[in-house]
């Protein structure tokens, strides 16, 4: 890789990380190509990115943005996981790390705060943004459904009374 390619990689990584809400640093020692592809496939399904880059280049990209404190975690064979939804990103990486001992969560940063592996595991247990939206819609719809049922009940009762008088005659 020549100097221009390295500069381009650093600038692309800086741009991508600038829009991320959560960046997780993982240590991946001994992951096979098929295991890495499985992780990337799972990540892609959830709009999470998993990037393996040389530590020196990743450090340059991290030091230029809001995730500069992650540089201290960049030792050894590392990779970065990032995405728009912090909970989904944490879930994807945490689930894969639970299934595969070769991937370990080293640390992360979200909203200017450093997180440790235990914090990521806890974040992964929260419901995702889509799940929260579904619950909110369900809560909003429930009262409307109940109001409609209450409003229809008197009309139904009047109809049953009329039907009962009609059947007597």
C-alpha positions as CSV (number, residue, x, y, z in Angstrom):
1,X,0.0,0.0,0.0
2,X,1.6,3.3,-1.0
3,X,1.4,6.6,0.8
4,X,-1.6,8.0,-1.2
5,X,-3.6,4.8,-0.6
6,X,-2.9,5.0,3.1
7,X,-4.0,8.7,3.2
8,X,-7.2,7.8,1.4
9,X,-7.9,4.9,3.8
10,X,-7.3,7.2,6.8
11,X,-9.6,9.9,5.4
12,X,-12.4,7.4,4.6
13,X,-12.1,5.9,8.0
14,X,-12.2,9.3,9.7
15,X,-15.3,10.3,7.8
16,X,-17.1,7.0,8.6
17,X,-16.2,7.1,12.3
18,X,-17.3,10.8,12.5
19,X,-20.9,9.8,11.8
20,X,-20.9,6.7,14.1
21,X,-22.5,6.9,17.5
22,X,-20.6,4.0,19.0
23,X,-17.2,2.5,18.1
24,X,-16.2,-0.8,19.6
25,X,-12.5,-2.0,19.6
26,X,-12.2,-5.8,19.4
27,X,-9.2,-8.0,19.7
28,X,-9.3,-10.8,17.2
29,X,-6.6,-13.3,17.5
30,X,-6.9,-16.5,15.5
31,X,-10.2,-15.7,13.7
32,X,-10.3,-17.7,10.4
33,X,-11.5,-16.1,7.2
34,X,-14.8,-17.9,7.4
35,X,-15.4,-16.8,11.0
36,X,-14.6,-13.2,10.0
37,X,-17.0,-13.4,7.0
38,X,-19.7,-14.8,9.3
39,X,-19.2,-11.8,11.7
40,X,-19.3,-9.4,8.7
41,X,-22.4,-11.1,7.3
42,X,-24.2,-10.7,10.7
43,X,-23.1,-7.1,11.0
44,X,-24.2,-6.2,7.5
45,X,-27.7,-7.5,8.2
46,X,-28.0,-5.1,11.1
47,X,-26.3,-2.1,9.4
48,X,-23.2,-2.5,11.5
49,X,-19.7,-2.2,10.0
50,X,-16.7,-4.3,11.0
51,X,-13.3,-2.9,9.9
52,X,-9.9,-4.5,10.2
53,X,-7.2,-1.9,9.6
54,X,-3.6,-1.6,10.6
55,X,-3.3,-0.1,14.1
56,X,-1.2,2.8,12.9
57,X,-3.7,3.9,10.2
58,X,-6.7,3.3,12.6
59,X,-4.9,5.4,15.3
60,X,-4.5,8.2,12.8
61,X,-8.2,8.1,11.9
62,X,-9.3,7.9,15.5
63,X,-7.0,10.7,16.7
64,X,-8.6,13.1,14.3
65,X,-12.1,12.6,15.5
66,X,-14.3,12.3,18.6
67,X,-13.0,8.8,19.4
68,X,-9.4,9.8,20.1
69,X,-9.5,8.2,23.5
70,X,-9.8,4.8,21.8
71,X,-6.2,4.9,20.7
72,X,-5.1,3.4,24.0
73,X,-7.0,0.2,23.2
74,X,-5.4,-0.2,19.8
75,X,-2.7,-2.8,20.7
76,X,-2.2,-6.1,19.0
77,X,-4.6,-7.6,16.3
78,X,-7.6,-5.3,16.6
79,X,-10.7,-4.4,14.6
80,X,-13.3,-1.7,14.8
81,X,-17.1,-2.2,14.9
82,X,-19.3,0.8,14.5
83,X,-22.8,1.8,13.5
84,X,-25.6,4.2,13.8
85,X,-27.6,2.4,16.5
86,X,-25.4,1.8,19.5
87,X,-27.6,-1.0,20.9
88,X,-27.6,-3.0,17.7
89,X,-23.9,-2.5,17.2
90,X,-23.3,-3.8,20.8
91,X,-25.6,-6.8,20.3
92,X,-24.0,-7.9,17.1
93,X,-20.4,-7.8,18.5
94,X,-21.4,-9.1,21.9
95,X,-23.3,-12.1,20.5
96,X,-20.5,-13.1,18.2
97,X,-17.9,-12.7,21.0
98,X,-20.1,-15.0,23.2
99,X,-20.1,-17.7,20.5
100,X,-16.5,-17.3,19.5
101,X,-13.7,-17.0,22.1
102,X,-11.2,-15.7,19.4
103,X,-13.0,-12.3,19.4
104,X,-12.8,-10.2,22.6
105,X,-14.3,-6.8,23.3
106,X,-11.5,-4.5,24.5
107,X,-13.3,-1.2,24.9
108,X,-15.5,1.3,23.2
109,X,-16.7,4.9,23.1
110,X,-20.1,6.4,22.9
111,X,-21.1,10.0,23.2
112,X,-17.6,11.0,24.5
113,X,-17.6,8.3,27.3
114,X,-15.3,5.4,27.4
115,X,-16.9,2.0,27.9
116,X,-15.4,-1.3,29.0
117,X,-16.4,-4.8,27.8
118,X,-18.9,-5.2,30.7
119,X,-20.6,-1.9,29.6
120,X,-21.0,-3.2,26.1
121,X,-22.5,-6.5,27.3
122,X,-25.0,-4.4,29.4
123,X,-25.7,-2.2,26.4
124,X,-26.4,-5.3,24.3
125,X,-29.2,-6.4,26.7
126,X,-31.2,-3.2,26.0
127,X,-34.0,-3.3,23.4
128,X,-33.0,-1.9,20.0
129,X,-34.3,1.3,18.6
130,X,-36.8,-0.5,16.4
131,X,-38.0,-2.6,19.3
132,X,-38.5,0.6,21.4
133,X,-40.4,2.2,18.5
134,X,-42.7,-0.8,18.2
135,X,-43.4,-0.7,22.0
136,X,-44.2,3.0,21.8
137,X,-46.6,2.5,18.9
138,X,-48.2,-0.3,20.8
139,X,-48.7,1.9,23.8
140,X,-50.1,4.8,21.7
141,X,-52.5,2.5,19.8
142,X,-53.8,0.6,23.0
143,X,-55.8,3.6,24.4
144,X,-57.3,4.4,21.0
145,X,-58.5,0.7,20.6
146,X,-60.0,0.8,24.1
147,X,-61.8,4.1,23.5
148,X,-63.2,2.7,20.3
149,X,-64.4,-0.4,22.1
150,X,-66.1,1.7,24.9
151,X,-67.8,3.9,22.3
152,X,-69.2,0.9,20.4
153,X,-70.5,-0.8,23.5
154,X,-73.6,1.4,24.2
155,X,-74.6,1.1,20.5
156,X,-74.2,-2.7,20.7
157,X,-76.3,-2.8,23.9
158,X,-79.1,-0.7,22.3
159,X,-79.1,-3.0,19.3
160,X,-79.3,-6.1,21.5
161,X,-82.2,-4.6,23.5
162,X,-84.1,-3.8,20.3
163,X,-83.4,-7.3,19.0
164,X,-84.8,-8.8,22.2
165,X,-88.0,-6.7,22.0
166,X,-88.3,-7.7,18.4
167,X,-88.0,-11.4,19.1
168,X,-90.8,-11.2,21.8
169,X,-93.3,-9.8,19.4
